[in-house]
Amino acid sequence: MFNGVATRNNWSLDMGKVWFITGAGRGIGAQIAKAALEGGDRVVVTGRSTAQLAETYAAYGSKVLALKLDASVQDDAAAAVAVAHASFGSIDVLVNNAGYGQLGLFEEVAPQDIERQFHTNVFGLMHVTRAVLPVMRKQRSGHIMNLASVGGFMGFDGASVYCAAKFAVEGFSESLALEVAPFGINVTIVEPGFFRTDFLDKSSVRYGATKIADYEQVAGGSLTNYDSYNHKQPGDPVKLGRVLVEVAKLPEPPLHFVAGSDAVGFAKSAFERRGADVDAFSHLSVKTDGDF
């Protein structure tokens, strides 16, 4: 493990890709990083705890650069990217993975908790992307993977705030892809289903602090469902890490990548419902056109 700065001359130019991964201390971020390292690439792993990073990546030596990063702080993002670029000479793949789940019914989630969710899951992703893009534009190459969710294209009971943030990631990413394509930069929105990580652990997920009597039965049911699903999710994060390394090697990677058999099912049903609405009400939709 090294935490300092090395010059590009210390590295062979054929050592594969350089990855920059946020939220790499555990979960999906850690598995992506390990898969990239095992594939011969170099990885900048970032997180709020350098001690956790040091423990997680102790076996990988100088192929890893561990940096402290709170993605929600713009100056932190700029500083970490500067050190990463000075150390490895390039950033080929950015994985915006840092985030957490703010669950609970909308009325029961405090405004400050909603803002905190967006500061991390949306604005933090934007801060890191803003810091990395000048590097990729200069290279005229790069691949940005933004971790969204199946909750980025469909709603879930008891997850209105989390889904709102992930929908924002989707809209941002789709538009960003159009803006950066002329520079040889690809964008992939990763939409995982439910994976066996600590996402639903009390150490990670947060719920609304206020209780409203009218919602008691609804809230109790949704929270119980999420709690009972913890560590019983169908997705394997190790396999997801390996698959995303494969996606990074594609000459023409997808804009959207649904991850997991449950995600495939969710996507098909969600877009079928949306298409059905379009078809059913198109006769009203077209009545809004103006006369010329």
VENWOGI-V322338 format. One record per residue. N is the residue number from 1. PSI is psi in degrees with one decimal (* if undefined). Layout:
N_PSI, N_PSI
This chain:
1_125.5, 2_145.9, 3_8.4, 4_-161.2, 5_131.0, 6_155.0, 7_158.5, 8_-25.2, 9_-16.1, 10_-6.7, 11_142.6, 12_144.3, 13_-7.6, 14_31.0, 15_19.7, 16_-162.9, 17_159.7, 18_123.2, 19_146.5, 20_114.2, 21_125.7, 22_153.5, 23_44.3, 24_8.1, 25_-26.8, 26_179.2, 27_-146.6, 28_-40.6, 29_-42.9, 30_-38.9, 31_-34.1, 32_-45.4, 33_-45.6, 34_-38.3, 35_-40.7, 36_-42.0, 37_-42.9, 38_-20.5, 39_2.8, 40_3.6, 41_168.6, 42_147.5, 43_131.5, 44_114.1, 45_132.0, 46_154.3, 47_175.7, 48_-19.8, 49_108.1, 50_-26.5, 51_-42.3, 52_-40.5, 53_-43.9, 54_-40.4, 55_-41.5, 56_-34.9, 57_22.5, 58_-29.1, 59_-6.2, 60_-2.2, 61_-138.0, 62_0.2, 63_-9.7, 64_136.7, 65_116.9, 66_126.0, 67_141.1, 68_131.5, 69_122.9, 70_102.8, 71_-24.4, 72_-7.5, 73_114.3, 74_-41.0, 75_-35.4, 76_-43.3, 77_-46.6, 78_-42.2, 79_-43.0, 80_-41.4, 81_-38.2, 82_-43.9, 83_-42.6, 84_-44.9, 85_-40.3, 86_-30.8, 87_-46.2, 88_-9.7, 89_-10.7, 90_164.9, 91_109.8, 92_-35.3, 93_122.2, 94_126.4, 95_108.2, 96_94.4, 97_-21.6, 98_135.3, 99_175.5, 100_170.9, 101_118.7, 102_100.9, 103_177.4, 104_157.5, 105_143.8, 106_-49.4, 107_-19.4, 108_-2.7, 109_126.5, 110_147.4, 111_-39.7, 112_-29.1, 113_-33.1, 114_-45.0, 115_-39.0, 116_-38.2, 117_-44.8, 118_-35.2, 119_-38.3, 120_-55.0, 121_-23.9, 122_-60.6, 123_-35.2, 124_-43.4, 125_-41.3, 126_-39.1, 127_-47.2, 128_-41.3, 129_-43.2, 130_-36.9, 131_-33.2, 132_-31.7, 133_-40.7, 134_-35.4, 135_-47.8, 136_-37.2, 137_-40.2, 138_-37.5, 139_-23.9, 140_36.1, 141_159.1, 142_165.1, 143_121.5, 144_123.0, 145_115.1, 146_120.3, 147_109.2, 148_-124.1, 149_164.7, 150_-22.6, 151_4.5, 152_-10.3, 153_0.9, 154_155.1, 155_154.3, 156_140.3, 157_131.3, 158_17.7, 159_31.0, 160_-40.2, 161_-44.8, 162_-45.7, 163_-38.2, 164_-42.1, 165_-41.5, 166_-33.8, 167_-38.9, 168_-40.6, 169_-40.5, 170_-48.7, 171_-42.6, 172_-46.7, 173_-41.2, 174_-42.5, 175_-41.0, 176_-39.5, 177_-38.8, 178_-36.1, 179_-33.7, 180_-8.3, 181_-37.6, 182_-15.9, 183_10.4, 184_20.4, 185_126.5, 186_151.5, 187_131.1, 188_126.4, 189_114.8, 190_124.2, 191_80.6, 192_148.7, 193_-141.0, 194_121.3, 195_151.5, 196_78.8, 197_-170.6, 198_12.8, 199_-40.5, 200_3.1, 201_152.3, 202_-19.2, 203_-13.1, 204_-56.7, 205_152.8, 206_147.3, 207_165.0, 208_140.3, 209_-22.7, 210_141.8, 211_129.6, 212_124.9, 213_-39.6, 214_-28.0, 215_3.0, 216_-48.9, 217_-40.2, 218_-49.5, 219_-43.6, 220_-40.4, 221_-45.8, 222_-39.4, 223_-39.4, 224_-40.3, 225_-44.3, 226_-43.1, 227_-42.0, 228_-19.3, 229_-11.8, 230_126.1, 231_17.5, 232_11.5, 233_151.3, 234_-26.8, 235_142.0, 236_111.6, 237_-27.6, 238_-46.4, 239_-34.9, 240_-42.1, 241_-44.0, 242_-39.6, 243_-38.8, 244_-29.3, 245_-38.2, 246_-42.3, 247_-38.6, 248_-20.6, 249_-10.9, 250_136.0, 251_-28.4, 252_80.1, 253_155.7, 254_153.9, 255_-40.0, 256_134.0, 257_107.8, 258_135.9, 259_117.5, 260_146.4, 261_-34.2, 262_-36.0, 263_-38.7, 264_-44.5, 265_-44.3, 266_-44.9, 267_-45.7, 268_-45.5, 269_-38.5, 270_-44.1, 271_-26.7, 272_-43.0, 273_-41.3, 274_-43.1, 275_-37.3, 276_-39.4, 277_-42.6, 278_-47.7, 279_-42.1, 280_-29.9, 281_13.9, 282_-27.8, 283_-27.9, 284_-36.4, 285_-44.3, 286_-15.9, 287_-10.7, 288_-7.2, 289_141.5, 290_161.8, 291_137.5, 292_*
